[in-house]
Amino acid sequence: MTEPEPAAVKPKRPVWRRNLFVLWFGTFMAGLAFSEIMPFLSLYVDTLGNFTKDQLNLYSGITFSATYLVTAVASPIWGRLADRKGRKLMLLRASLGMALVMGLMGAVTNVWELMALRFIQGIFSGYISNANALMATQAPKSKSGQALGTLSTGYVAGSLFGPLVGGALAEVFSYRVTFFITGVLLLSVFLVSYFFVTESFTPVKKENMLSSKAVLGVINHPKLILGMFITTLIIQASNMSISPILSLYVREIMPKGSAITLFSGIVAAIPGVATLFAAPQLGRLGDKIGTELILSIGFIFAILVYLPMAFVTNVWQLMFLRFLIGISNATMLPAVQTILSKNTPPQVTGRIFSWNQSFQAVGSVLGPMIGSTVSTMFDYSGVFISTSILVLLNFLLVWHNTASLRRGHLKR
């Protein structure tokens, strides 16, 4: 009598896939927490004193941009430490620090305390960039486009739901209680990252750490990497240049008395819906045909979509075009991160991704300034035209910098 064959052992899920699931949740919660305070941040500033309209605009602008300014400076410092101590430690540092800072924002008594905490928030930045760096070093190069594309949807999805959740919490409770709840959400990110993220990391001694110049020296094609940094800055500046005028543009093209606030929210959120579904598929396609081709196609598509936005006559046309922009967005930052990961040695990946975050933060500061300036000089339609020009310049830059990729000399 023959013995029954033992049941087949189900193969264990690779570490990078388990981490992708955990980090997706972490970036989703981080995106939710960051974005849910944005709808009422200026209103919260207004409750902290008796300000004139000009003072309120100034203080709100400083409060909003402070985090990005500090992030641009702090990110390289944390990136250096990530390459010495590991990316998981940086995930824990960022999530716990953010949880404490966000909770404290609910207890401020004046606008100066709020500004100070927003500055400190920038110091504790880096969860998203370190999640990307960790995934870039763990996922097989042949799967990195798919992995980073999927990971990017976590933050996008969180950012989509954040304003809705934040607005509801502020309406039901108060601004202050919403900050406390946001702090608890970020604390959950810390706990999930602590218990479930796995990283095998060999610490690098401080004396063995490479200088910034030496980091570029170990990269085979530093021109490509520097080009991707500038590309990231322009992508973010292009996206953010629309932010200051979007709701005003909606008000201009809609009939008076309409639900302008509701439609403004839909118009603002709808690109994220498209990005959420398109990013993983486009990342997978990029792994097959070349990430640089996906990125270039995305730029061309964005130019063709931004230009008609300047001439829409109703909000439905604008919503449709914004949905298409979401598809083009799915080809951009995830593709840049994939190119960085495929052409960066693992021992300096943290530094490279932190520098990229610095350029992204600078773009977040410059974008609204460009949009506000152009709208003042040329009206709202001019912002979409100027954004198209920015994207065109970015396309030409990327086409030049990725020539070696197209010739097959670099990792696509």
C-alpha positions as CSV (number, residue, x, y, z in Angstrom):
1,M,0.0,0.0,0.0
2,T,1.5,3.2,-1.1
3,E,1.7,6.1,1.3
4,P,-0.1,9.3,0.3
5,E,2.1,12.0,-1.0
6,P,2.6,14.9,1.4
7,A,0.5,18.0,0.7
8,A,2.4,20.6,-1.3
9,V,3.8,23.3,0.9
10,K,2.5,26.7,-0.1
11,P,5.5,28.9,-0.9
12,K,6.1,31.6,1.6
13,R,5.3,35.1,0.3
14,P,8.5,37.0,-0.4
15,V,9.5,39.6,2.2
16,W,9.2,42.5,-0.3
17,R,5.6,41.6,-1.0
18,R,4.7,41.4,2.7
19,N,6.4,44.8,3.2
20,L,4.6,46.2,0.2
21,F,1.3,45.4,1.8
22,V,2.3,46.9,5.2
23,L,3.9,50.0,3.6
24,W,0.8,50.5,1.4
25,F,-1.3,50.7,4.6
26,G,1.3,53.0,6.2
27,T,1.5,55.4,3.3
28,F,-2.4,55.4,3.0
29,M,-2.7,56.4,6.6
30,A,0.0,59.0,6.3
31,G,-1.7,60.5,3.2
32,L,-5.0,60.5,5.1
33,A,-3.5,62.2,8.1
34,F,-1.5,64.8,6.1
35,S,-4.4,65.8,3.9
36,E,-7.3,65.8,6.3
37,I,-6.2,69.0,8.0
38,M,-5.7,70.9,4.8
39,P,-9.4,71.9,4.2
40,F,-9.6,73.8,7.5
41,L,-5.9,74.8,8.2
42,S,-6.5,78.4,7.3
43,L,-9.8,78.5,9.2
44,Y,-7.9,77.1,12.2
45,V,-5.4,79.9,11.9
46,D,-8.3,82.4,11.9
47,T,-9.4,81.1,15.3
48,L,-6.1,81.8,16.9
49,G,-6.3,85.6,16.8
50,N,-8.0,88.7,15.4
51,F,-6.4,89.1,12.0
52,T,-6.9,91.4,9.1
53,K,-7.5,89.8,5.7
54,D,-3.9,90.4,4.7
55,Q,-2.6,89.1,7.9
56,L,-4.7,86.0,7.6
57,N,-3.5,85.3,4.0
58,L,0.1,85.8,5.1
59,Y,0.0,83.6,8.2
60,S,-2.0,80.9,6.4
61,G,0.6,80.9,3.6
62,I,3.5,80.7,6.0
63,T,1.8,77.9,8.0
64,F,1.1,75.9,4.8
65,S,4.5,76.3,3.2
66,A,6.7,76.0,6.4
67,T,6.6,72.2,6.4
68,Y,7.8,72.0,2.7
69,L,10.6,74.5,3.3
70,V,12.0,72.5,6.2
71,T,11.5,69.2,4.5
72,A,13.7,70.4,1.6
73,V,16.5,71.0,4.0
74,A,16.0,68.1,6.4
75,S,15.5,65.3,3.9
76,P,19.2,64.8,2.9
77,I,20.2,64.6,6.6
78,W,17.7,61.9,7.2
79,G,18.6,60.1,4.0
80,R,22.3,60.0,5.1
81,L,21.1,58.5,8.5
82,A,18.9,56.0,6.6
83,D,21.9,54.6,4.8
84,R,23.7,54.3,8.1
85,K,21.0,52.9,10.3
86,G,18.4,51.5,8.0
87,R,15.1,52.6,6.4
88,K,12.9,51.0,9.0
89,L,14.3,53.2,11.8
90,M,13.5,56.2,9.6
91,L,10.0,55.0,9.2
92,L,9.6,54.8,12.9
93,R,11.2,58.2,13.5
94,A,9.0,59.9,11.0
95,S,5.7,58.3,12.0
96,L,6.2,58.7,15.8
97,G,7.5,62.3,15.5
98,M,4.6,63.2,13.2
99,A,2.1,61.7,15.6
100,L,3.4,63.8,18.5
101,V,3.6,67.0,16.5
102,M,0.2,66.6,14.9
103,G,-1.4,66.0,18.3
104,L,0.3,69.0,19.8
105,M,-1.2,71.2,17.0
106,G,-4.6,70.7,18.6
107,A,-3.3,72.3,21.8
108,V,-1.8,75.5,20.5
109,T,-2.9,78.9,21.9
110,N,-1.6,81.2,19.1
111,V,-0.6,81.2,15.5
112,W,3.2,81.3,16.3
113,E,3.0,78.0,18.1
114,L,1.2,76.5,15.2
115,M,3.8,77.9,12.7
116,A,6.6,76.4,15.0
117,L,4.9,73.0,15.0
118,R,4.5,73.1,11.2
119,F,8.3,73.8,10.9
120,I,8.9,70.9,13.2
121,Q,6.6,68.7,11.1
122,G,9.0,69.3,8.2
123,I,11.9,68.0,10.4
124,F,10.0,64.8,11.0
125,S,9.3,64.2,7.3
126,G,10.4,61.2,5.4
127,Y,7.9,58.4,5.8
128,I,6.9,58.3,2.2
129,S,10.5,58.6,0.8
130,N,11.9,55.9,3.1
131,A,9.0,53.6,2.3
132,N,9.9,54.1,-1.4
133,A,13.6,53.6,-0.6
134,L,12.9,50.4,1.3
135,M,10.8,49.0,-1.4
136,A,13.3,50.0,-4.1
137,T,16.0,48.1,-2.4
138,Q,13.9,45.0,-1.7
139,A,11.8,44.4,-4.8
140,P,13.5,42.7,-7.7
141,K,14.6,45.1,-10.4
142,S,12.2,43.5,-12.9
143,K,9.3,44.2,-10.5
144,S,10.3,47.6,-9.1
145,G,8.0,49.5,-11.5
146,Q,5.0,47.5,-10.4
147,A,6.0,47.7,-6.7
148,L,6.6,51.4,-6.6
149,G,3.6,52.1,-8.8
150,T,1.4,50.1,-6.3
151,L,3.0,51.8,-3.3
152,S,2.3,55.2,-4.7
153,T,-1.4,54.5,-4.8
154,G,-1.4,54.2,-1.0
155,Y,-0.5,57.8,-0.5
156,V,-2.8,58.9,-3.4
157,A,-5.8,57.0,-1.9
158,G,-5.1,58.5,1.6
159,S,-4.9,62.0,0.1
160,L,-8.2,61.5,-1.7
161,F,-10.1,60.5,1.4
162,G,-8.3,62.8,3.8
163,P,-10.1,66.1,3.0
164,L,-13.5,64.3,3.2
165,V,-12.6,62.7,6.6
166,G,-11.0,65.8,7.9
167,G,-14.0,68.0,7.0
168,A,-16.4,65.5,8.5
169,L,-14.4,65.3,11.8
170,A,-14.1,69.0,12.1
171,E,-17.8,69.4,11.5
172,V,-18.8,66.8,14.1
173,F,-16.2,67.5,16.7
174,S,-13.9,70.6,16.3
175,Y,-10.6,71.6,14.6
176,R,-8.7,70.8,17.7
177,V,-10.2,67.3,18.2
178,T,-9.4,66.5,14.6
179,F,-5.7,67.2,15.2
180,F,-5.8,64.8,18.2
181,I,-7.5,62.1,16.0
182,T,-4.9,62.7,13.3
183,G,-2.1,62.1,15.8
184,V,-3.7,58.8,16.8
185,L,-3.8,57.8,13.1
186,L,-0.1,58.5,12.7
187,L,0.6,56.6,15.9
188,S,-1.1,53.5,14.3
189,V,1.3,53.9,11.4
190,F,4.2,53.8,13.9
191,L,2.9,50.6,15.5
192,V,2.2,48.9,12.2
193,S,5.7,49.8,10.9
194,Y,7.3,48.7,14.1
195,F,5.7,45.3,14.3
196,F,5.3,44.3,10.7
197,V,8.0,45.9,8.5
198,T,10.9,43.6,7.9
199,E,14.4,44.8,7.0
200,S,17.7,43.0,6.8
201,F,20.2,45.8,7.2
202,T,23.9,45.9,7.9
203,P,24.8,49.2,9.6
204,V,27.5,51.3,8.0
205,K,30.0,52.9,10.3
206,K,30.0,56.7,10.3
207,E,33.6,56.9,9.1
208,N,32.7,54.7,6.1
209,M,29.8,56.9,5.0
210,L,30.3,58.4,1.6
211,S,30.2,62.2,1.2
212,S,27.6,63.7,-1.1
213,K,30.3,64.0,-3.9
214,A,31.3,60.4,-3.3
215,V,27.7,59.3,-3.5
216,L,27.5,60.7,-7.0
217,G,30.8,59.0,-7.7
218,V,29.5,55.5,-7.0
219,I,26.6,56.1,-9.4
220,N,27.4,55.0,-12.9
221,H,25.3,57.7,-14.5
222,P,25.0,60.7,-12.2
223,K,23.7,62.9,-15.0
224,L,20.6,60.7,-15.3
225,I,20.0,60.9,-11.5
226,L,20.4,64.6,-11.3
227,G,18.1,65.0,-14.3
228,M,15.5,62.9,-12.5
229,F,15.8,65.2,-9.4
230,I,15.0,68.3,-11.6
231,T,12.2,66.3,-13.3
232,T,10.7,65.6,-9.9
233,L,10.8,69.3,-9.0
234,I,9.1,70.4,-12.3
235,I,6.5,67.6,-12.0
236,Q,5.5,68.8,-8.5
237,A,5.7,72.5,-9.4
238,S,3.4,71.8,-12.4
239,N,0.9,69.9,-10.3
240,M,0.9,72.5,-7.5
241,S,0.7,75.5,-9.7
242,I,-3.0,74.8,-10.3
243,S,-3.8,74.5,-6.6
244,P,-4.2,78.2,-5.7
245,I,-6.7,79.0,-8.5
246,L,-8.6,75.7,-9.0
247,S,-11.6,76.5,-6.8
248,L,-11.6,80.1,-8.1
249,Y,-11.6,78.8,-11.7
250,V,-14.5,76.4,-10.8
251,R,-16.4,79.4,-9.5
252,E,-15.8,81.4,-12.7
253,I,-17.1,78.7,-15.0
254,M,-20.1,77.6,-13.0
255,P,-23.5,79.4,-12.7
256,K,-24.0,81.6,-9.7
257,G,-25.7,79.9,-6.8
258,S,-24.3,76.5,-7.7
259,A,-22.7,74.1,-5.2
260,I,-19.2,75.6,-5.9
261,T,-17.5,74.1,-2.8
262,L,-18.8,70.6,-3.6
263,F,-17.7,70.7,-7.2
264,S,-14.4,72.3,-6.3
265,G,-13.7,69.3,-4.0
266,I,-14.7,66.9,-6.8
267,V,-12.5,68.7,-9.3
268,A,-9.5,68.6,-6.9
269,A,-9.9,64.9,-6.0
270,I,-10.8,63.4,-9.4
271,P,-7.2,63.1,-10.7
272,G,-6.3,61.0,-7.7
273,V,-9.1,58.5,-8.5
274,A,-7.5,58.0,-12.0
275,T,-4.0,57.7,-10.6
276,L,-5.1,55.2,-8.0
277,F,-6.2,52.7,-10.7
278,A,-3.7,53.6,-13.4
279,A,-0.4,53.6,-11.5
280,P,0.1,49.9,-10.9
281,Q,-0.8,48.9,-14.5
282,L,1.4,51.6,-15.9
283,G,4.2,50.6,-13.6
284,R,3.9,47.0,-14.8
285,L,3.9,48.2,-18.4
286,G,7.0,50.2,-17.8
287,D,8.8,47.2,-16.5
288,K,8.1,45.6,-19.9
289,I,8.6,48.3,-22.5
290,G,10.8,50.8,-20.6
291,T,10.0,53.2,-17.8
292,E,11.4,56.1,-19.7
293,L,9.0,55.6,-22.5
294,I,6.0,55.5,-20.1
295,L,7.3,58.8,-18.6
296,S,7.7,60.5,-21.9
297,I,4.3,59.4,-23.1
298,G,2.9,60.8,-19.8
299,F,4.4,64.2,-20.5
300,I,3.1,64.4,-24.0
301,F,-0.4,63.3,-22.8
302,A,-0.3,65.9,-20.0
303,I,0.5,68.7,-22.5
304,L,-2.5,67.7,-24.6
305,V,-4.7,67.7,-21.6
306,Y,-3.5,70.9,-19.8
307,L,-4.0,73.1,-22.9
308,P,-7.7,72.6,-23.4
309,M,-8.3,73.2,-19.6
310,A,-7.6,76.8,-20.3
311,F,-10.6,77.0,-22.6
312,V,-13.3,74.9,-20.9
313,T,-16.8,76.5,-20.6
314,N,-18.3,74.3,-17.9
315,V,-17.3,72.2,-14.9
316,W,-18.1,68.9,-16.6
317,Q,-15.4,69.5,-19.2
318,L,-12.9,70.4,-16.5
319,M,-13.8,67.3,-14.5
320,F,-13.2,65.1,-17.6
321,L,-9.9,66.7,-18.3
322,R,-8.8,66.5,-14.7
323,F,-9.5,62.7,-14.8
324,L,-7.2,62.4,-17.8
325,I,-4.5,64.4,-15.9
326,G,-4.8,61.7,-13.2
327,I,-3.8,59.1,-15.7
328,S,-0.8,61.2,-16.8
329,N,0.2,61.7,-13.2
330,A,0.3,57.9,-12.8
331,T,3.2,57.9,-15.3
332,M,5.3,60.6,-13.7
333,L,6.6,60.4,-10.1
334,P,6.3,56.6,-9.9
335,A,8.3,56.3,-13.1
336,V,11.0,58.7,-11.8
337,Q,11.3,56.7,-8.6
338,T,11.5,53.5,-10.7
339,I,14.3,54.9,-12.8
340,L,16.1,56.0,-9.6
341,S,15.8,52.6,-8.0
342,K,17.0,50.7,-11.1
343,N,20.1,52.9,-11.5
344,T,21.2,53.4,-7.9
345,P,23.4,51.1,-5.8
346,P,21.5,49.8,-2.7
347,Q,24.0,51.4,-0.2
348,V,23.1,54.9,-1.3
349,T,19.4,54.4,-2.1
350,G,18.2,56.2,1.0
351,R,20.4,59.3,0.2
352,I,19.1,59.4,-3.4
353,F,15.4,59.1,-2.5
354,S,15.8,61.8,0.3
355,W,17.4,64.2,-2.2
356,N,14.6,63.5,-4.6
357,Q,12.1,64.3,-1.8
358,S,13.9,67.6,-1.2
359,F,13.5,68.5,-4.9
360,Q,9.8,67.5,-4.6
361,A,9.4,69.8,-1.6
362,V,10.9,72.7,-3.4
363,G,8.5,72.1,-6.2
364,S,5.6,72.2,-3.7
365,V,6.8,75.7,-2.7
366,L,7.5,77.0,-6.2
367,G,4.3,75.6,-7.8
368,P,1.7,77.7,-5.9
369,M,3.9,80.8,-6.3
370,I,4.0,80.3,-10.0
371,G,0.3,79.7,-10.2
372,S,-0.5,82.8,-8.1
373,T,1.8,85.0,-10.1
374,V,0.6,83.9,-13.5
375,S,-3.0,84.1,-12.6
376,T,-2.5,87.7,-11.4
377,M,-0.8,88.7,-14.7
378,F,-2.8,86.6,-17.3
379,D,-5.9,85.4,-15.5
380,Y,-6.7,81.7,-14.6
381,S,-6.5,80.4,-18.1
382,G,-2.9,81.5,-18.3
383,V,-2.0,79.1,-15.4
384,F,-3.0,76.1,-17.5
385,I,-1.0,77.4,-20.5
386,S,2.1,78.1,-18.4
387,T,1.8,74.6,-16.8
388,S,1.7,73.1,-20.3
389,I,5.0,75.0,-21.1
390,L,6.5,73.6,-17.9
391,V,5.5,70.1,-18.8
392,L,7.0,70.6,-22.3
393,L,10.3,71.7,-20.9
394,N,10.3,68.7,-18.6
395,F,9.6,66.4,-21.5
396,L,12.6,67.8,-23.4
397,L,14.8,67.4,-20.4
398,V,13.7,63.8,-19.8
399,W,14.1,62.9,-23.5
400,H,17.6,64.2,-23.4
401,N,18.6,62.6,-20.1
402,T,17.1,59.2,-20.9
403,A,18.8,58.8,-24.3
404,S,21.1,56.1,-22.8
405,L,18.0,54.2,-21.5
406,R,16.5,54.1,-24.9
407,R,19.8,52.9,-26.4
408,G,19.7,50.1,-23.8
409,H,22.9,51.2,-22.0
410,L,21.1,51.7,-18.6
411,K,18.5,49.9,-16.6
412,R,15.0,50.7,-17.8
